[in-house]
Amino acid sequence: HTLRVRVTVGCAISEPGKSRPDDLLRNADLAMYAGKHDGKNRAALYDPSMFEALADRVALEENLRGAVARGEISVAYQPIVGVSDGEVRGFEALARWNHPERGVVPPLTFIPIAEETGQIGAIGAFILREACRQPAVWHATDTRVPPLGISVNVSPVQLDDDDIFQDVVDAICDAKIPAGSLTLEITESVLIERGDAFLDRLRG
């Protein structure tokens, strides 16, 4: 058998009289993770900014814990408009994090952290509940607004957790909306990578 092995190497350069072995190992480790983040299969040289980036990420990870309970996570709604007539057909629910000190943290920053740390389940369940509830609120406020469909993005990490199915059922039942008015959006790569068995699981 022929095995093709990919490797990412982190490198750190010592400074005479300044670098301790433990510091060098830490810096090389940071460089390795930075190399993996930038595409893997490469050699990465340590830069002091890598330590600052790690410290910032650790702080964000810690701040994200409990963000739902503290009311920092909210939902923004983007209209889905018909091309032929310009009518609003529904809305897409988008997660937002309003950090008390940093302000609005972009989803591209905090969603990957939530996925890697296992916090995406709680955040995703909250977004589902709020998104399903909102159309009824709009309709009650102005009866001229018909109940509209809502679309929610679902992370591949959420799909690996059986709780996602119960989260969807609970959100629909609590909001008392037709199941067909909720659309779950997943990326095409999930279907390509996981195949027919995954589709059967979704249908079940």
C-alpha positions, 0 to 999 in steps of 0.5 A, a space after each residue: 500500500 502507498 500512504 500519502 501523509 500530509 504534515 503541518 510543521 510549526 517553527 520557532 527561532 530562538 534568541 540567544 539568552 532570551 528563549 527558554 525551551 518551554 517558550 520555544 515549544 509553545 511558540 512552535 505549537 502556536 505556529 503549527 496551529 496557525 499553519 493548520 488554520 491557513 490550509 494545512 500541509 505546510 511549514 509555518 514560522 512563529 510570529 508574535 501576532 500568533 500569540 495575540 490571536 490565540 489570546 483573543 480567540 480564547 477570550 472570545 471562546 470564554 465570552 461566548 459561553 452563556 451568551 444566549 442566557 445573557 441575552 447577547 445572541 439575537 436574530 436578524 431577518 433577511 427578506 427572501 424576495 421573489 424575482 418575478 414579482 418582487 414580493 416578500 416570500 419569507 425571511 432567512 434568520 441570521 445569528 448575531 452576537 452583540 458583545 458587551 465590550 466588542 460590539 457586534 461580533 461577525 458570524 464568521 468569527 463566532 460560529 466556527 468557535 461555537 462549532 469547535 467548542 460544542 456551543 453551537 447546539 445551544 445557539 442553534 436551538 435558540 435561533 430555531 425557537 426565535 425564528 419560528 416565533 417571529 412570523 406570528 409576532 409580525 402577523 399579530 402586530 399587523 394582520 395585513 402581514 400574512 404568516 411568512 415562511 422562515 429559513 434557518 441555517 443549520 451547521 453540519 455540527 448540529 446535524 451530527 447531534 440527534 438533539 437537532 431533530 427534537 429542537 426542530 419539533 419543539 420550535 415548531 410546536 411551541 410557535 404553533 406554526 405549520 411544519 412546512 413554513 420552516 426551511 432548514 438550510 444546509 450546505 451542499 458539501 454536507 450531502 456530498 460528503 455524507 451521502 445517501 445514508 445521511 439523507 435517509 437519516 434526515 427523512 426519518 
